[in-house]
């Protein structure tokens, strides 16, 4: 057998095999790389080979993806074979349609489809190993409604970079509500992703549910310590496990359990504003072998018909008609459904401010409140003729904004939804710095009003009124 293998290796390297007689010394045992090369040739690759696409390696600068060698991977994997050349087979361009799987033979006692998906060598796609195809992707998204809403461009980028990929989400219960506005998400799981301590029984059960999906890639926007790194490692991610890590975090932990670690220049990821996931987007959009650099998509939201029907009944009951009211969002409340961002805690205004703004709105006003106990405060400040609606989910808020004439809001999810629907809007911020971070540069219909003192409570009402009139009258001029 050794003579056959050695002759195969020699022929694969275009070297004439040495003929040996029965009295000659036995051929040396072939190395593991030689055996792998022979196996690929016998498997039908015809000596062609594929160069694996590795993530870009850079120094430890902030905001740059760092490739890492996983110490817990196959101990017999000694790295790339420098002598192995695969050519262009399954190595260039984007992934194609997933190869069909043969039907399960019910009469067979040893049906190969009884094995878990992607663990059957007979039908596994070569592109899964060579081109790093991604058929299933899991995104572990930390934060609430606002942070998950800003994750929409990342999901759209994944769909563009890996055609046919199924994207699943793990996020908080509040954050899960956002994905009823995203048509690209296959499934969303509710889990306490921001908790510092989770019961081991609950965590192990949830990991078991995720492992059954056999994900090719696992992304995480939560800063990964030892516990979170091991969680991602146990979930799977056969080709890639990517997560944010702190700059002072132990490199041994990330190198052992992650394939790529991202280091942003800030401890609070939400402080980055609209571009809070810049490092992750740069990593996913980088060019590959035969794949150009991907363009960063804009945020895209949609509202299902059932959600629109519920929202329509709510604002109709409140006394307004579609297209003839302006939405006020950002009333001061202690509710967890205010849809604020973790990067701007000073983003709510008292009812007295909205009462002054309502007097000069020029159209019907619909005030959105996250808690029913706030309704009395709003009516007391704005008068009995004000229209108030109780909304706690981003889907219903999106449906109301979609049917409105415009939006006036503080730094809440309503600003991003209004920009996505291209509605005339006024965004009120506590400082110019926050406004530059959270308002995308292409938001042409969004007027920004900021406080001169750095506190949102000191913002001038007259500036907000003039900004709304400018945005609203400009929209009327365009539609006339």
C-alpha positions in Angstrom: 0.0 0.0 0.0 2.9 2.4 0.8 4.4 1.7 -2.6 1.0 2.6 -4.3 0.7 5.8 -2.3 4.2 6.9 -2.9 3.9 6.3 -6.6 0.6 8.3 -6.6 2.4 11.2 -4.8 5.3 11.1 -7.3 2.9 11.1 -10.3 0.9 14.0 -8.8 4.1 16.0 -8.6 5.1 15.1 -12.2 8.0 13.0 -11.0 8.6 9.5 -12.4 8.1 6.9 -9.7 11.1 4.8 -8.8 10.6 1.1 -9.7 11.4 -1.1 -6.9 12.0 -4.9 -6.9 11.2 -7.3 -4.1 14.7 -7.0 -2.8 14.8 -3.2 -2.7 14.2 -1.1 0.5 10.5 -0.3 1.2 9.3 3.1 0.2 9.0 5.8 2.9 5.7 6.4 4.5 3.9 9.3 2.8 3.1 12.4 4.9 -0.4 13.5 5.8 -0.2 16.3 3.2 0.7 13.8 0.5 -2.2 11.5 1.6 -4.6 14.5 1.4 -3.4 15.4 -2.0 -3.9 11.8 -3.3 -7.3 11.7 -1.7 -8.4 14.8 -3.5 -7.1 13.5 -6.7 -9.0 10.2 -6.3 -12.1 12.1 -5.2 -12.4 13.6 -8.7 -10.7 17.0 -8.3 -8.2 16.0 -10.9 -5.3 17.6 -9.2 -7.0 20.9 -9.1 -7.1 22.6 -5.8 -8.5 25.7 -4.2 -6.8 28.3 -2.2 -8.7 29.1 1.0 -9.8 32.7 1.4 -8.4 33.8 4.7 -9.6 37.0 6.6 -7.4 40.0 6.3 -4.6 40.0 8.8 -3.6 43.3 10.4 -1.9 44.6 13.5 -3.7 45.2 16.7 -5.0 48.6 15.7 -8.5 49.6 16.8 -11.3 48.8 14.4 -9.4 46.3 12.3 -10.3 42.6 12.0 -7.6 40.3 13.4 -7.4 36.7 12.2 -6.6 34.2 14.8 -5.6 30.5 14.8 -7.9 28.4 16.9 -6.0 26.3 19.4 -9.0 24.0 19.9 -9.4 23.0 16.3 -8.2 19.7 14.8 -4.7 19.0 16.3 -3.7 17.2 13.1 -4.4 20.3 11.0 -0.9 21.7 10.3 -2.0 24.6 8.2 -1.9 25.2 4.5 0.0 22.9 2.2 2.4 25.1 0.2 2.7 22.5 -2.5 -1.0 22.1 -3.0 -2.5 23.9 -5.9 -6.2 23.7 -6.6 -6.7 26.1 -9.5 -10.1 27.8 -9.8 -12.4 25.0 -8.8 -14.9 26.4 -6.3 -12.5 29.1 -5.3 -13.6 32.3 -7.1 -16.8 34.4 -7.0 -19.8 34.3 -4.8 -21.5 31.0 -3.8 -24.1 29.6 -6.0 -27.2 27.6 -5.4 -26.9 25.0 -2.7 -26.3 21.5 -4.1 -29.5 19.3 -3.9 -29.5 16.6 -1.3 -30.6 13.1 -2.4 -33.9 11.8 -1.1 -33.9 9.7 2.0 -34.3 6.0 1.4 -37.0 4.8 3.8 -36.2 1.1 3.1 -32.5 1.5 3.9 -31.4 0.6 7.4 -28.3 2.8 7.0 -29.7 5.8 5.1 -26.9 8.4 4.8 -29.4 11.2 5.4 -29.8 10.1 9.0 -26.5 11.8 9.6 -26.7 15.5 10.6 -26.6 18.1 7.8 -23.2 19.0 6.3 -21.5 16.1 8.2 -22.0 13.7 5.3 -18.8 13.6 3.3 -20.5 12.1 0.2 -22.7 15.0 -0.5 -21.0 17.9 1.3 -20.3 20.9 -0.9 -16.7 21.4 -1.9 -17.3 25.2 -1.7 -18.1 24.9 2.0 -14.4 24.0 2.6 -12.7 25.8 -0.2 -14.7 29.0 -0.8 -16.0 29.3 2.7 -19.7 29.2 1.6 -22.2 30.3 4.2 -25.6 28.7 4.0 -26.7 29.3 7.6 -25.6 32.3 9.6 -26.4 33.2 13.3 -26.2 36.8 14.5 -26.0 37.3 18.2 -27.1 41.0 18.6 -26.8 42.8 21.9 -28.9 45.8 22.8 -32.5 46.8 22.5 -34.8 48.1 19.7 -32.5 50.9 18.5 -29.3 48.7 18.3 -31.2 45.9 16.4 -32.7 48.4 14.0 -29.2 49.7 13.1 -28.2 46.0 12.5 -30.4 45.9 9.4 -27.7 47.0 6.9 -25.5 44.2 8.2 -28.2 41.6 7.5 -28.7 43.0 4.0 -24.9 42.9 3.4 -24.8 39.3 4.4 -27.6 38.5 1.9 -25.7 40.3 -0.8 -22.3 38.7 0.0 -23.6 35.2 0.4 -26.5 34.6 -1.9 -29.1 32.2 -0.5 -27.9 32.5 3.1 -30.4 32.0 5.9 -29.9 34.5 8.7 -31.1 33.8 12.2 -31.0 36.2 15.1 -30.5 35.9 18.8 -31.4 39.0 20.7 -33.4 40.4 23.6 -37.1 40.2 23.9 -37.5 43.9 23.0 -35.0 43.6 20.1 -36.8 40.6 18.6 -39.8 42.8 17.9 -37.8 44.7 15.4 -37.4 41.8 13.0 -41.0 41.7 12.0 -39.9 44.7 9.8 -37.1 42.8 8.2 -37.9 40.4 5.3 -34.3 39.0 5.2 -34.4 37.3 8.6 -35.3 33.6 8.7 -35.9 33.2 12.4 -35.4 35.3 15.6 -34.8 33.8 19.1 -35.5 35.8 22.3 -32.7 35.4 24.9 -31.3 37.6 27.6 -28.1 38.3 25.6 -27.0 41.2 27.9 -27.3 39.4 31.1 -24.0 38.9 33.1 -25.2 35.6 34.5 -27.5 33.0 32.9 -28.5 29.8 34.6 -26.3 27.0 33.2 -29.2 24.7 32.6 -31.0 27.4 30.6 -27.9 28.3 28.6 -27.0 24.7 27.8 -30.5 24.0 26.6 -30.4 27.1 24.3 -27.0 26.1 23.0 -28.4 22.7 22.1 -31.2 24.3 20.2 -28.8 26.4 18.2 -26.3 23.5 17.5 -29.1 21.6 15.8 -29.1 24.2 13.1 -25.5 23.6 12.0 -24.5 27.2 11.3 -21.6 28.0 9.0 -20.9 31.4 10.5 -21.7 32.9 13.9 -21.5 36.7 14.4 -21.8 38.5 17.7 -22.0 42.2 18.6 -21.6 41.5 22.3 -18.1 42.1 23.8 -16.9 38.6 24.2 -15.2 37.5 27.4 -14.2 34.0 28.3 -17.9 32.9 28.9 -19.3 34.4 25.7 -16.3 33.1 23.7 -17.0 29.5 24.9 -20.7 30.0 24.2 -20.0 30.9 20.6 -17.5 28.0 20.3 -20.1 25.5 21.5 -22.8 26.9 19.2 -20.6 26.0 16.2 -19.8 28.1 13.2 -17.8 25.6 11.2 -15.9 28.1 9.1 -16.1 31.4 11.1 -16.8 32.7 14.6 -16.6 36.5 14.7 -17.2 38.7 17.7 -16.3 42.0 19.2 -13.6 42.0 21.9 -12.3 44.8 24.1 -8.7 46.0 23.4 -7.5 45.0 26.8 -9.1 41.6 26.6 -6.9 38.5 26.8 -5.8 37.5 23.3 -5.4 33.9 24.4 -9.1 33.6 24.9 -10.1 35.2 21.6 -7.5 33.3 19.7 -8.6 30.0 21.2 -12.3 30.2 20.6 -12.8 32.8 17.8 -11.6 32.8 14.2 -11.8 36.6 13.9 -12.0 39.2 16.6 -13.0 42.9 16.1 -11.7 45.6 18.3 -13.6 49.0 18.1 -12.0 52.1 19.7 -14.7 52.4 22.3 -16.1 50.4 25.2 -19.7 51.1 24.5 -20.5 50.0 21.0 -23.6 52.2 20.8 -21.5 55.3 21.1 -20.7 54.9 17.4 -24.2 55.9 16.5 -25.5 55.0 13.0 -22.1 53.5 12.2 -21.8 51.5 15.4 -21.1 48.3 13.4 -18.5 49.8 11.1 -15.8 47.3 12.0 -18.1 44.3 11.3 -19.3 45.8 8.0 -15.7 46.5 6.9 -14.9 42.9 7.6 -17.9 41.5 5.7 -17.6 43.9 2.8 -13.9 43.3 2.1 -13.1 41.9 -1.4 -12.4 38.2 -1.9 -11.1 35.9 -4.5 -13.2 36.9 -7.6 -15.5 39.0 -5.4 -15.3 42.8 -5.5 -15.7 44.9 -2.4 -19.3 45.0 -1.4 -21.2 48.3 -1.2 -22.7 49.1 2.2 -26.5 49.1 1.9 -28.8 51.7 3.4 -31.4 50.7 6.0 -34.5 49.1 4.6 -37.6 48.4 6.6 -41.0 47.0 5.8 -44.2 46.5 7.8 -46.4 43.4 7.4 -50.1 43.7 6.5 -51.3 42.4 9.9 -49.2 44.9 11.8 -50.4 47.7 9.5 -54.0 46.7 10.1 -53.6 46.8 13.9 -51.8 50.2 13.7 -54.4 51.6 11.4 -57.2 50.7 13.8 -55.3 52.4 16.6 -54.7 55.7 15.0 -58.1 55.8 13.5 -59.6 55.2 16.9 -57.4 58.1 18.1 -59.2 60.4 15.6 -56.7 61.0 12.8 -56.6 60.0 9.1 -53.8 58.5 7.1 -51.5 61.1 5.6 -53.0 64.0 7.6 -51.1 63.9 10.9 -47.6 64.3 12.2 -46.1 61.8 14.7 -44.5 63.1 18.0 -42.3 60.5 19.6 -39.9 60.9 22.6 -42.3 61.8 25.4 -40.6 61.5 28.8 -41.5 58.2 30.4 -40.0 55.5 32.7 -41.2 52.7 30.3 -38.8 50.3 28.7 -40.6 50.7 25.4 -39.3 54.2 24.8 -36.9 52.8 22.1 -33.9 54.8 23.2 -30.3 53.9 22.3 -27.7 53.0 24.8 -25.4 55.5 23.2 -27.6 58.5 24.2 -29.4 58.4 27.5 -30.5 62.0 27.3 -33.2 61.6 24.6 -36.6 62.2 26.1 -38.5 65.5 26.6 -41.4 66.4 29.0 -45.0 66.8 27.8 -44.7 70.6 28.2 -42.2 70.8 25.4 -44.5 68.9 23.0 -47.4 71.0 24.0 -45.6 74.2 22.7 -44.6 72.4 19.5 -48.2 71.1 18.9 -49.5 74.7 18.9 -47.5 75.5 15.8 -47.5 72.1 14.0 -50.0 73.3 11.3 -51.7 69.8 11.1 -53.1 67.2 13.3 -50.7 65.8 15.9 -50.5 62.2 17.1 -48.5 61.7 20.2 -47.1 58.2 20.7 -46.7 57.1 24.4 -45.1 53.9 25.6 -47.1 53.7 28.8 -50.8 54.3 29.4 -50.2 56.1 32.6 -48.5 58.9 30.6 -51.7 59.7 28.7 -53.1 61.9 31.5 -49.8 63.9 31.6 -49.9 64.5 27.8 -53.6 65.5 27.8 -53.0 67.8 30.8 -50.1 69.6 29.0 -51.4 69.6 25.4 -55.1 69.9 25.9 -58.2 67.7 25.3 -57.9 68.0 21.5 -54.6 66.2 21.3 -54.6 62.7 19.7 -52.8 60.1 21.8 -51.9 56.5 20.9 -50.4 53.8 23.0 -47.6 52.0 21.1 -44.9 49.6 22.5 -43.6 47.7 19.4 -41.4 49.1 16.7 -43.5 47.4 14.0 -46.7 49.3 14.9 -44.6 52.5 15.3 -43.3 51.9 11.8 -46.8 51.4 10.4 -47.9 54.7 11.9 -44.9 56.6 10.6 -45.5 55.0 7.2 -49.0 56.5 7.1 -48.1 59.9 8.6 -47.2 63.2 7.0 -44.0 63.4 9.0 -42.2 62.8 12.3 -40.8 65.0 15.1 -38.8 63.0 17.5 -35.9 62.9 19.8 -33.1 60.4 19.4 -35.3 57.3 19.4 -36.0 54.5 16.9 -38.6 56.8 15.3 -35.9 58.9 13.7 -34.3 55.9 11.9 -37.6 54.5 10.8 -38.7 57.9 9.4 -35.4 58.2 7.5 -35.8 54.7 6.1 -39.4 55.5 4.9 -38.0 58.8 3.5 -40.5 60.9 5.5 -40.0 64.6 6.3 -38.7 64.6 9.9 -37.2 66.7 12.6 -34.6 65.0 14.9 -33.9 66.7 18.3 -30.6 66.0 19.9 -28.8 67.2 23.0 -25.6 68.1 21.2 -24.1 68.5 17.7 -21.8 65.5 18.4 -24.8 63.2 19.0 -26.5 64.5 15.9 -23.5 63.9 13.7 -23.2 60.3 15.0 -26.8 59.1 14.7 -28.1 60.9 11.6 -26.9 59.2 8.4 -25.3 61.6 5.8 -27.9 60.7 3.1 -30.9 61.7 5.2 -31.9 64.7 3.1 -35.4 65.1 4.5 -34.3 65.0 8.1 -33.8 68.4 9.8 -31.6 68.4 12.9 -32.2 70.6 16.0 -29.6 70.6 18.7 -29.2 72.1 22.1 -26.5 74.8 22.6 -25.8 73.7 26.2 -25.3 70.0 25.6 -28.5 69.1 27.5 -31.7 68.1 25.7 -33.9 69.9 28.1 -32.4 73.3 27.0 -33.3 72.9 23.3 -35.1 75.9 21.8 -38.7 75.2 20.9 -38.7 77.9 18.2 -35.9 76.1 16.4 -37.8 72.9 16.4 -40.9 74.7 15.1 -39.0 76.4 12.3 -37.3 73.2 11.4 -40.6 71.3 11.2 -42.2 74.1 9.1 -39.3 73.9 6.7 -39.5 70.2 6.3 -43.3 70.0 6.1 -43.7 72.9 3.7 -40.9 71.5 1.6 -42.8 68.2 1.3 -46.0 70.0 0.4 -44.2 71.9 -2.3 -42.9 68.7 -3.8 -46.3 66.9 -3.7 -48.2 69.9 -5.1 
